Amino acid sequence: MEVPLWLALLVVGWLGVKLFRPPGWLIAVLLLGGFLLADSVLAPVVNDFVK
């Protein structure tokens, strides 16, 4: 069975919010930080680290 990445991330995110109840500002900071990091010069380093 193949699941699209966006669907898997949506389910994991929903479960994380339901189970851990993080504050809204923390969710916003993590999303914004990930978005900004993906467009920075550090993106290739993070990509190599993740793989």
BASEVEX-485403 format. One record per residue: residue number from 1; residue in three letters; z, y, x of N, C-alpha, C in turn. Coordinates in nm, 4 decimals. Last residue first. Example, Ala and Ser with C-alpha at 12.3 -4.5 7.8 and 13.67 -1.06 7.14 Angstrom:
<rs>
R,2,ser,0.7080,-0.2250,1.2850,0.7140,-0.1060,1.3670,0.7870,0.0030,1.2900 $
R,1,ala,0.7800,-0.5690,1.3190,0.7800,-0.4500,1.2300,0.7800,-0.3300,1.3200 $
</rs>
This chain:
<rs>
R,51,lys,0.5236,1.1948,1.9097,0.4434,1.0718,1.9259,0.5070,0.9867,2.0314 $
R,50,val,0.7060,1.3966,1.9560,0.7147,1.3206,1.8317,0.6371,1.1890,1.8429 $
R,49,phe,0.6243,1.5019,2.2014,0.7591,1.4485,2.1886,0.7714,1.3584,2.0650 $
R,48,asp,0.3696,1.5978,2.1419,0.3842,1.4893,2.2384,0.5209,1.4230,2.2280 $
R,47,asn,0.4453,1.7995,1.9587,0.3571,1.6910,1.9171,0.3669,1.5725,2.0126 $
R,46,val,0.5926,1.9700,2.1209,0.6601,1.9014,2.0104,0.5765,1.7827,1.9639 $
R,45,val,0.3831,2.0552,2.2853,0.5004,1.9876,2.3435,0.5743,1.9083,2.2363 $
R,44,pro,0.2072,2.1824,2.1058,0.1644,2.0620,2.1775,0.2810,1.9836,2.2397 $
R,43,ala,0.3833,2.3978,2.0122,0.3362,2.2927,1.9232,0.2867,2.1686,1.9981 $
R,42,leu,0.4472,2.6130,2.1660,0.5273,2.4924,2.1844,0.4799,2.3746,2.0985 $
R,41,val,0.3039,2.8256,2.0850,0.2568,2.7592,2.2070,0.3359,2.6310,2.2339 $
R,40,ser,0.2947,2.7891,1.7208,0.3352,2.8515,1.8464,0.2760,2.7751,1.9652 $
R,39,asp,0.2706,2.6827,1.4721,0.1657,2.7763,1.5133,0.1989,2.8435,1.6469 $
R,38,ala,0.4941,2.5311,1.4341,0.3649,2.4628,1.4308,0.2519,2.5520,1.4787 $
R,37,leu,0.6959,2.7222,1.4232,0.6849,2.6374,1.5412,0.5497,2.5683,1.5474 $
R,36,leu,0.6608,2.8265,1.1650,0.6371,2.9116,1.2812,0.6210,2.8303,1.4090 $
R,35,phe,0.7285,2.5985,1.0116,0.5985,2.6637,0.9952,0.5644,2.7487,1.1166 $
R,34,gly,0.9902,2.5526,1.0951,0.8870,2.4518,1.1185,0.7477,2.5094,1.1074 $
R,33,gly,1.1112,2.7919,1.0027,1.1114,2.7569,1.1444,1.0060,2.6528,1.1785 $
R,32,leu,1.0745,2.7672,0.7255,1.0122,2.8776,0.7980,1.0053,2.8481,0.9478 $
R,31,leu,1.2287,2.5349,0.6781,1.0871,2.5403,0.6428,1.0145,2.6498,0.7194 $
R,30,leu,1.4827,2.6175,0.7738,1.4151,2.5010,0.8313,1.2663,2.5006,0.8006 $
R,29,val,1.5347,2.8386,0.6062,1.5279,2.8561,0.7516,1.4548,2.7390,0.8173 $
R,28,ala,1.5396,2.7164,0.3502,1.4409,2.8201,0.3810,1.4244,2.8390,0.5315 $
R,27,ile,1.7587,2.5448,0.3795,1.6267,2.4891,0.3485,1.5185,2.5896,0.3859 $
R,26,leu,1.9567,2.7359,0.4178,1.9283,2.6400,0.5235,1.7909,2.5750,0.5027 $
R,25,trp,1.9648,2.8712,0.1754,1.9230,2.9450,0.2934,1.8881,2.8510,0.4080 $
R,24,gly,2.0606,2.6741,-0.0022,1.9224,2.7201,-0.0119,1.8748,2.7937,0.1113 $
R,23,pro,2.2608,2.4132,0.1453,2.2447,2.5463,0.0858,2.0978,2.5896,0.0903 $
R,22,pro,2.2184,2.0631,0.0554,2.2236,2.1714,0.1539,2.2078,2.3067,0.0850 $
R,21,arg,2.2887,1.8025,-0.0771,2.3164,1.9351,-0.1339,2.3248,2.0465,-0.0282 $
R,20,phe,2.2393,1.5349,-0.0248,2.3199,1.6102,0.0711,2.3563,1.7508,0.0235 $
R,19,leu,2.0923,1.4273,-0.2437,2.2052,1.3543,-0.1873,2.2964,1.4408,-0.1004 $
R,18,lys,1.8955,1.6157,-0.3174,1.9818,1.5568,-0.4192,2.1075,1.4944,-0.3583 $
R,17,val,1.7703,1.6721,-0.0735,1.8359,1.7804,-0.1475,1.9326,1.7236,-0.2508 $
R,16,gly,1.6743,1.4170,-0.0070,1.7659,1.4878,0.0814,1.8414,1.5977,0.0099 $
R,15,leu,1.4990,1.3624,-0.2193,1.6197,1.2808,-0.2018,1.7219,1.3500,-0.1123 $
R,14,trp,1.3065,1.5599,-0.1651,1.3786,1.5607,-0.2932,1.5079,1.4800,-0.2821 $
R,13,gly,1.2153,1.4774,0.0878,1.2770,1.6081,0.0688,1.3597,1.6149,-0.0586 $
R,12,val,1.1078,1.2255,0.0246,1.2186,1.2350,0.1199,1.2905,1.3688,0.1058 $
R,11,val,0.9038,1.3083,-0.1548,1.0103,1.2180,-0.1993,1.1310,1.2262,-0.1067 $
R,10,leu,0.7459,1.4715,0.0134,0.8027,1.5248,-0.1102,0.9195,1.4394,-0.1585 $
R,9,leu,0.6668,1.2915,0.2092,0.7518,1.4049,0.2452,0.8184,1.4663,0.1229 $
R,8,ala,0.5067,1.1207,0.0517,0.6242,1.0671,0.1206,0.7197,1.1797,0.1585 $
R,7,leu,0.3075,1.3015,-0.0261,0.3919,1.2388,-0.1279,0.5198,1.1832,-0.0648 $
R,6,trp,0.1890,1.3711,0.2137,0.2520,1.4769,0.1344,0.3448,1.4176,0.0289 $
R,5,leu,0.0831,1.1234,0.2992,0.1938,1.1854,0.3729,0.2645,1.2908,0.2894 $
R,4,pro,0.0171,0.8721,0.0506,-0.0186,0.9964,0.1202,0.1050,1.0603,0.1853 $
R,3,val,0.0474,0.5307,0.1130,0.1076,0.6452,0.0446,0.0666,0.7707,0.1206 $
R,2,glu,-0.0889,0.2156,0.0627,-0.0964,0.3398,0.1390,-0.0435,0.4552,0.0542 $
R,1,met,0.0000,-0.1172,0.0846,0.0000,0.0000,0.0000,0.0000,0.1240,0.0895 $
</rs>
